[in-house]
Amino acid sequence: QVQLVGSGGDLVQPGGSLRLSCAASGSIVSINDMGWFRQAPGKQRELVATITKGGDTNYGDSVKGRFTISRDNAKKTVYLQMNSLNPEDTAVYYCNADVMVWERVTFRARNYWGQGTQVTVSS
């Protein structure tokens, strides 16, 4: 069983910063891509940022230049540093990971989601 536990969401004023964390635990052989997605009320879930095991990153257009994704492979943790936050960034933020697990007699690639952490940007 694999779990992703996200944390760090909060209420912050426009222009402020937050750092989200998401730690993976369980029967993990290795973790490939990790990422963050968000979903605002009444909207579809959208990509925020992804990072490969080697550190290559990809960002959604709306967060480029403001958000930075990073990871600590030893801690099985992905981070999202969010700067210059604005009300349009208000959403539930979900972490995601492509994980290799050992199931019975073979390795299997599985995709997991965290439980979500609320970020609210408001004055």
Residue frames as a rotation matrix with the C-alpha (Angstrom) as fourth column:
GLN 1
0.579 0.815 0.000 0.00
0.815 -0.579 0.000 0.00
0.000 0.000 -1.000 0.00
VAL 2
-0.594 -0.753 0.283 1.29
0.765 -0.638 -0.089 3.45
0.247 0.163 0.955 -0.95
GLN 3
0.522 0.736 -0.431 0.21
0.819 -0.573 0.013 6.75
-0.237 -0.360 -0.902 0.56
LEU 4
-0.469 -0.554 0.688 0.86
0.620 -0.761 -0.190 10.35
0.629 0.338 0.701 -0.47
VAL 5
0.330 0.544 -0.771 0.32
0.928 -0.334 0.162 12.88
-0.170 -0.770 -0.615 2.30
GLY 6
-0.175 -0.320 0.931 0.26
0.589 -0.792 -0.161 16.52
0.789 0.520 0.327 1.31
SER 7
0.332 0.246 -0.911 0.59
0.902 -0.367 0.229 19.45
-0.278 -0.897 -0.343 3.69
GLY 8
-0.680 -0.703 -0.209 1.28
0.660 -0.711 0.242 23.16
-0.319 0.027 0.947 3.85
GLY 9
-0.285 0.646 0.708 -1.96
0.611 -0.447 0.653 24.64
0.739 0.618 -0.267 2.56
ASP 10
-0.475 0.098 -0.874 -3.17
0.761 -0.452 -0.465 27.77
-0.441 -0.886 0.140 4.30
LEU 11
0.751 0.632 0.190 -4.87
0.659 -0.701 -0.272 31.13
-0.039 0.330 -0.943 3.98
VAL 12
-0.334 -0.911 -0.242 -2.47
0.798 -0.410 0.442 33.73
-0.502 -0.046 0.864 2.59
GLN 13
0.384 0.440 -0.812 -2.76
0.036 -0.886 -0.463 37.32
-0.923 0.149 -0.356 1.39
PRO 14
0.936 -0.055 0.348 -2.26
0.349 0.002 -0.937 38.27
0.051 0.998 0.021 -2.26
GLY 15
0.555 -0.814 0.173 1.43
-0.554 -0.517 -0.653 38.59
0.621 0.267 -0.737 -3.01
GLY 16
0.366 -0.374 0.852 2.34
-0.844 0.251 0.473 36.13
-0.391 -0.893 -0.224 -0.30
SER 17
-0.298 -0.579 -0.759 4.13
-0.754 0.630 -0.185 32.79
0.585 0.517 -0.624 -0.42
LEU 18
0.591 0.380 0.711 3.50
-0.718 0.650 0.249 29.22
-0.367 -0.658 0.657 0.66
ARG 19
-0.526 -0.716 -0.459 5.43
-0.820 0.570 0.050 25.97
0.226 0.402 -0.887 0.49
LEU 20
0.656 0.748 0.102 3.58
-0.755 0.650 0.089 22.71
0.001 -0.136 0.991 -0.01
SER 21
-0.594 -0.792 0.139 5.06
-0.793 0.606 0.067 19.30
-0.137 -0.071 -0.988 0.79
CYS 22
0.643 0.744 -0.181 3.98
-0.760 0.650 -0.026 15.80
0.098 0.154 0.983 -0.14
ALA 23
-0.436 -0.812 0.388 5.60
-0.864 0.498 0.072 12.70
-0.251 -0.304 -0.919 1.30
ALA 24
0.344 0.470 -0.813 5.21
-0.680 0.721 0.130 9.23
0.647 0.508 0.568 -0.14
SER 25
-0.441 -0.454 0.775 5.30
-0.856 0.472 -0.210 6.14
-0.271 -0.756 -0.596 2.04
GLY 26
0.645 0.683 0.342 4.61
-0.584 0.729 -0.356 2.43
-0.493 0.030 0.869 1.82
SER 27
0.304 -0.480 0.823 5.84
0.336 0.862 0.379 -0.46
-0.891 0.162 0.423 -0.28
ILE 28
0.883 -0.011 -0.469 7.72
-0.369 -0.636 -0.678 1.66
-0.291 0.772 -0.566 -2.82
VAL 29
0.489 -0.760 0.427 10.42
0.805 0.582 0.114 0.29
-0.335 0.288 0.897 -5.08
SER 30
-0.741 -0.671 -0.009 11.05
0.622 -0.691 0.368 3.59
-0.253 0.267 0.930 -6.83
ILE 31
0.344 0.815 -0.466 9.30
0.452 -0.579 -0.679 6.84
-0.823 0.023 -0.567 -7.70
ASN 32
-0.320 -0.388 0.864 9.40
0.947 -0.166 0.276 8.26
0.036 0.907 0.421 -11.21
ASP 33
-0.547 0.133 0.827 7.53
0.194 -0.940 0.280 11.48
0.815 0.313 0.488 -12.03
MET 34
-0.351 0.501 -0.791 6.01
0.888 -0.089 -0.451 13.49
-0.296 -0.861 -0.414 -9.18
GLY 35
-0.719 0.100 0.688 3.80
0.358 -0.796 0.489 16.51
0.596 0.598 0.536 -9.52
TRP 36
-0.692 0.556 -0.461 1.19
0.266 -0.397 -0.879 18.91
-0.671 -0.730 0.127 -8.29
PHE 37
-0.590 0.647 0.482 -2.26
0.522 -0.150 0.840 19.54
0.616 0.747 -0.249 -9.71
ARG 38
-0.912 0.338 -0.233 -5.00
0.016 -0.538 -0.843 21.86
-0.410 -0.772 0.485 -8.48
GLN 39
-0.473 0.841 0.261 -8.74
0.714 0.193 0.674 22.12
0.516 0.505 -0.692 -8.67
ALA 40
-0.971 0.231 0.055 -10.70
-0.231 -0.865 -0.446 25.28
-0.056 -0.446 0.893 -8.03
PRO 41
-0.385 0.900 0.204 -14.45
0.160 0.283 -0.946 25.21
-0.909 -0.332 -0.253 -7.31
GLY 42
0.604 0.779 -0.168 -16.41
-0.092 -0.141 -0.986 24.59
-0.792 0.611 -0.013 -10.50
LYS 43
0.394 -0.548 -0.738 -13.28
-0.919 -0.247 -0.308 23.98
-0.014 0.799 -0.601 -12.55
GLN 44
0.899 -0.152 -0.412 -11.44
0.027 0.956 -0.294 20.95
0.438 0.253 0.863 -13.85
ARG 45
0.668 -0.743 -0.042 -8.27
0.235 0.157 0.959 19.71
-0.706 -0.650 0.280 -12.21
GLU 46
0.931 -0.365 -0.002 -5.27
-0.151 -0.380 -0.913 21.30
0.333 0.850 -0.409 -13.91
LEU 47
0.383 -0.891 -0.245 -1.54
0.834 0.447 -0.323 20.75
0.397 -0.081 0.914 -14.04
VAL 48
0.960 -0.232 -0.155 0.57
-0.117 -0.839 0.532 22.95
-0.254 -0.493 -0.832 -11.80
ALA 49
0.199 -0.950 -0.241 4.01
-0.973 -0.162 -0.165 21.38
0.118 0.267 -0.956 -12.14
THR 50
1.000 -0.004 -0.015 5.78
0.006 0.994 0.108 18.06
0.015 -0.108 0.994 -12.58
ILE 51
0.238 -0.970 0.057 9.31
-0.965 -0.230 0.122 16.87
-0.105 -0.084 -0.991 -11.93
THR 52
0.622 -0.100 -0.777 11.11
-0.271 0.903 -0.333 13.76
0.735 0.417 0.534 -13.13
LYS 53
0.886 -0.348 -0.307 13.33
0.458 0.544 0.703 11.57
-0.078 -0.763 0.641 -11.00
GLY 54
-0.016 -0.968 0.252 16.31
0.989 -0.052 -0.135 13.30
0.144 0.247 0.958 -12.58
GLY 55
-0.327 -0.087 -0.941 14.99
0.587 -0.799 -0.130 16.78
-0.741 -0.595 0.312 -11.81
ASP 56
-0.921 0.095 0.379 13.54
0.288 -0.490 0.823 17.91
0.263 0.867 0.423 -15.14
THR 57
-0.575 0.699 -0.425 10.57
0.313 -0.292 -0.904 20.18
-0.756 -0.652 -0.051 -14.54
ASN 58
-0.693 0.489 0.530 7.42
0.493 -0.215 0.843 21.25
0.526 0.845 -0.092 -16.36
TYR 59
-0.792 0.378 -0.479 5.00
0.244 -0.525 -0.816 24.01
-0.560 -0.763 0.323 -15.34
GLY 60
0.170 0.908 0.383 1.51
0.963 -0.071 -0.258 25.11
-0.207 0.413 -0.887 -16.19
ASP 61
-0.211 -0.290 0.934 1.43
0.683 -0.727 -0.072 28.43
0.700 0.622 0.351 -18.03
SER 62
0.609 0.590 0.530 -0.37
0.092 -0.717 0.691 30.24
0.788 -0.372 -0.491 -15.23
VAL 63
0.966 -0.232 -0.115 2.34
0.119 0.002 0.993 29.52
-0.231 -0.973 0.029 -12.64
LYS 64
0.386 -0.877 0.288 5.54
0.853 0.220 -0.474 29.83
0.352 0.428 0.832 -14.68
GLY 65
-0.258 -0.620 0.741 8.00
0.220 -0.784 -0.580 32.19
0.941 0.013 0.339 -13.03
ARG 66
0.100 0.365 0.925 6.11
-0.801 -0.522 0.293 32.16
0.591 -0.770 0.240 -9.72
PHE 67
0.822 0.257 0.509 6.10
-0.517 0.711 0.476 28.53
-0.239 -0.655 0.717 -8.58
THR 68
-0.165 -0.898 -0.407 9.04
-0.896 0.309 -0.319 26.15
0.412 0.312 -0.856 -8.20
ILE 69
0.910 0.415 -0.014 8.77
-0.385 0.856 0.346 22.38
0.156 -0.310 0.938 -7.87
SER 70
-0.211 -0.977 -0.042 11.53
-0.861 0.206 -0.464 20.33
0.462 -0.061 -0.885 -6.28
ARG 71
0.828 0.472 -0.301 11.99
-0.291 0.823 0.488 16.90
0.478 -0.317 0.819 -4.74
ASP 72
-0.153 -0.813 0.561 14.11
-0.983 0.182 -0.003 15.02
-0.100 -0.552 -0.828 -2.27
ASN 73
0.157 0.232 -0.960 14.42
-0.572 0.814 0.103 11.47
0.805 0.533 0.261 -3.56
ALA 74
-0.772 -0.502 -0.390 15.89
0.023 0.591 -0.807 10.17
0.635 -0.632 -0.444 -0.31
LYS 75
-0.863 0.494 0.102 12.88
-0.225 -0.197 -0.954 11.47
-0.451 -0.847 0.281 1.62
LYS 76
-0.664 0.639 0.388 10.41
0.744 0.508 0.435 10.47
0.081 0.578 -0.812 -1.13
THR 77
0.086 0.640 -0.764 9.04
0.641 -0.622 -0.449 14.01
-0.762 -0.451 -0.464 -0.92
VAL 78
-0.330 -0.091 0.940 8.01
0.845 -0.471 0.251 16.61
0.420 0.877 0.232 -3.47
TYR 79
-0.337 0.124 -0.933 7.74
0.609 -0.728 -0.316 20.31
-0.718 -0.675 0.170 -2.71
LEU 80
0.087 0.346 0.934 6.00
0.879 -0.468 0.091 23.26
0.469 0.813 -0.345 -4.32
GLN 81
-0.551 -0.297 -0.780 7.27
0.618 -0.773 -0.141 26.75
-0.561 -0.560 0.610 -3.50
MET 82
0.151 0.720 0.678 4.58
0.943 -0.311 0.120 29.25
0.297 0.621 -0.726 -4.43
ASN 83
-0.635 -0.408 -0.656 5.42
0.570 -0.821 -0.041 32.95
-0.522 -0.400 0.754 -4.63
SER 84
-0.919 0.270 -0.289 3.47
-0.369 -0.847 0.382 36.02
-0.142 0.458 0.878 -5.73
LEU 85
-0.710 0.692 0.133 0.20
0.682 0.722 -0.113 34.27
-0.175 0.010 -0.985 -5.00
ASN 86
-0.841 0.541 -0.019 -3.00
-0.524 -0.804 0.280 35.77
0.136 0.245 0.960 -6.31
PRO 87
-0.207 0.839 0.503 -6.68
-0.733 0.207 -0.648 34.93
-0.648 -0.502 0.572 -5.73
GLU 88
0.490 0.376 -0.786 -6.75
-0.844 0.430 -0.321 32.87
0.217 0.821 0.528 -8.95
ASP 89
-0.507 -0.729 -0.460 -4.36
-0.505 0.684 -0.526 30.43
0.698 -0.035 -0.715 -7.25
THR 90
-0.357 0.463 0.811 -7.07
-0.858 0.181 -0.480 29.52
-0.369 -0.868 0.333 -4.72
ALA 91
0.273 0.386 -0.881 -7.73
-0.685 0.721 0.103 25.79
0.675 0.575 0.462 -5.06
VAL 92
0.761 -0.158 0.629 -7.25
-0.353 0.713 0.606 22.38
-0.544 -0.683 0.487 -3.53
TYR 93
0.153 -0.819 -0.553 -3.74
-0.966 -0.006 -0.258 21.24
0.207 0.574 -0.792 -4.43
TYR 94
0.910 0.194 0.366 -3.16
-0.258 0.957 0.134 17.54
-0.324 -0.217 0.921 -5.03
CYS 95
-0.186 -0.972 -0.141 0.17
-0.869 0.095 0.486 15.78
-0.459 0.213 -0.863 -5.27
ASN 96
0.897 0.421 -0.133 0.64
-0.419 0.718 -0.556 12.91
-0.139 0.554 0.821 -7.68
ALA 97
-0.121 -0.984 0.128 3.30
-0.841 0.170 0.514 10.29
-0.528 -0.045 -0.848 -8.19
ASP 98
0.641 0.127 -0.757 4.16
-0.574 0.734 -0.363 7.49
0.509 0.667 0.544 -10.59
VAL 99
0.102 -0.517 0.850 5.39
-0.934 0.245 0.261 4.71
-0.344 -0.820 -0.458 -8.33
MET 100
-0.089 -0.191 -0.978 6.96
-0.513 0.850 -0.119 1.34
0.854 0.491 -0.173 -9.01
VAL 101
0.153 0.219 0.964 5.70
-0.962 0.256 0.094 -1.25
-0.226 -0.942 0.250 -6.54
TRP 102
-0.863 -0.380 -0.333 6.28
-0.428 0.900 0.080 -4.94
0.269 0.212 -0.939 -6.03
GLU 103
0.080 0.950 0.301 3.04
-0.975 0.138 -0.177 -6.89
-0.209 -0.279 0.937 -6.30
ARG 104
0.866 0.257 0.429 3.17
-0.264 0.964 -0.045 -10.61
-0.425 -0.074 0.902 -5.70
VAL 105
0.373 -0.741 0.559 5.72
0.609 0.650 0.454 -11.77
-0.700 0.171 0.694 -8.26
THR 106
-0.026 -0.361 0.932 6.32
0.956 -0.280 -0.082 -8.72
0.291 0.889 0.353 -10.44
PHE 107
-0.772 -0.226 -0.594 7.01
0.372 -0.918 -0.135 -5.02
-0.515 -0.325 0.793 -10.51
ARG 108
0.069 0.827 0.558 4.07
0.991 -0.123 0.060 -2.80
0.118 0.549 -0.827 -11.42
ALA 109
-0.927 -0.276 0.252 3.80
0.276 -0.961 -0.037 0.90
0.253 0.035 0.967 -12.23
ARG 110
0.034 0.946 -0.323 1.01
0.996 -0.006 0.090 2.59
0.083 -0.324 -0.942 -10.31
ASN 111
-0.549 -0.103 0.829 -0.20
0.189 -0.982 0.003 6.20
0.814 0.158 0.559 -10.14
TYR 112
-0.161 0.439 -0.884 -1.23
0.982 0.157 -0.101 7.67
0.094 -0.885 -0.456 -6.79
TRP 113
0.022 0.252 0.968 -2.90
0.135 -0.960 0.246 10.87
0.991 0.125 -0.055 -5.60
GLY 114
-0.936 -0.256 -0.240 -2.58
0.291 -0.184 -0.939 12.67
0.196 -0.949 0.247 -2.30
GLN 115
-0.262 0.900 -0.348 -5.62
0.947 0.169 -0.274 13.74
-0.188 -0.401 -0.897 -0.30
GLY 116
0.157 0.299 0.941 -5.40
0.599 -0.786 0.150 17.41
0.785 0.540 -0.302 -1.25
THR 117
-0.337 -0.248 -0.908 -4.46
0.874 -0.442 -0.203 20.51
-0.351 -0.862 0.365 0.71
GLN 118
0.614 0.735 0.288 -6.43
0.788 -0.590 -0.175 23.77
0.041 0.334 -0.942 0.56
VAL 119
-0.674 -0.720 -0.164 -4.73
0.709 -0.693 0.131 26.97
-0.208 -0.028 0.978 -0.55
THR 120
0.514 0.849 0.122 -6.76
0.858 -0.509 -0.073 30.15
0.001 0.142 -0.990 -0.20
VAL 121
-0.695 -0.713 0.090 -5.45
0.718 -0.695 0.040 33.50
0.035 0.092 0.995 -1.39
SER 122
0.316 0.870 0.378 -7.51
0.685 -0.485 0.544 36.36
0.657 0.087 -0.749 -0.05
SER 123
-0.717 -0.504 0.481 -7.17
0.075 -0.742 -0.666 39.68
0.693 -0.441 0.570 1.71
